[in-house]
Amino acid sequence: MLQHPEKYLYLPYVRGGGLDSKLWDLEIIINAALSMNRIPIIKEMQIYRFNRSDNMEQDTSINWDKYIDLSKAKILKTEPSGASKEIPHTLQYVYERDFNFNLYSKNQIRFINSEQVHDKENDRYPIICLLKDKDLSSLKKPIGSLNKLKFGRRVDSHYDPSFFIIFPPSKEVNDLTEIVLGHFGTTLAGMNTLCHMLNHFLPRYREQKDKFLRNSGSYACVHVRYGINAEHASVLLKQQSSALKKSLKKTIKIAYKQSVQGLPLYIMSNIAEPDYFNFLKRKYDVYRYTDFKELRERFVEQEVIDHDLLYSVENNIMRHALVKIFPVRKNNMFVFKGKWNLKGLNI
């Protein structure tokens, strides 16, 4: 049994980080629950206001359903050989807002640290609450005030992850992504098929790759991120604009030599100025979200902008791109490294 129907795992902790960080935390929470054969009680985590670029004075809670479709999450099990295999189980989960802790007495909740994840003692409790050691030592009231306790900044992940969780995008994220891909002459399904075929191309067919790609709608995507503060990214990067231009031009030139000339290039970035990357348009077919009417209406013209939704859409665009140009610390097949990193420029 992958998840016991009456056993739960709860991991409360304080705010910190943006949506990308919280998605990582969510995967850790679900991984821990699966490794304990339990159902995760999922908290609508808060995004700290300093991780936002809309001058919001309040921290904001994540409505997961806006960004991902947890009901269709894929679960992959790590085999002893190191390979991963998808298992045909539907993920069971419950949101904290729908869970009534008052139905359980304090004797039915056990608070543990990461070293106690696989204790047999856990089987006796309907609810396991995973905390860090310092949180255990300061815990006084085990029930009735869970939301008022002070927990560690991040989820404790000091256990061997045996599962990989893939979160499918929400319908809205996919619909907005399709608008961009449609302009490039392709679809999400088409890019999935194209990338699958290329990843399984036999070496003797490599010389036919360019011809094959020219007859298929596709695109490239570059990620340029300034990690200090999204609100001030444009101002800070403008001071080093010549270095950024040189770095981008060199990286894109390398990428396009190894792929097909003329691919549309989508730029995902926390740089606020919509025209910042216009210097690339002389040689490349460059696009940002502001070039699409539907995205411009959704992420520019509304009074309150959902920047987490924009990040989710652009992350989805990147995920399906034929050529991915990432910051320097990331690399993979069909991925080319840039000379910038998540903490700023590294020229």
Salt bridges, closest charged atoms under 4 A:
ASP20 OD2 - ARG225 NH1 2.99
ASP25 OD1 - ARG154 NH2 2.59
GLU44 OE2 - ARG97 NH1 2.47
ASP54 OD2 - ARG52 NH2 2.80
ASP59 OD2 - ARG15 NH1 2.49
ASP59 OD1 - ARG49 NH1 3.67
ASP65 OD2 - ARG97 NH2 3.90
ASP69 OD2 - LYS72 NZ 3.93
GLU96 OE1 - LYS43 NZ 3.49
ASP119 OD2 - ARG110 NH2 3.57
GLU121 OE2 - ARG124 NH1 2.39
ASP156 OD1 - HIS158 ND1 3.06
GLU172 OE2 - ARG298 NE 3.11
ASP175 OD2 - LYS171 NZ 2.71
GLU273 OE1 - LYS238 NZ 3.57
GLU297 OE2 - LYS293 NZ 2.67
GLU301 OE2 - ARG296 NE 3.97
ASP306 OD2 - LYS66 NZ 2.48
ASP308 OD2 - ARG52 NH1 3.20
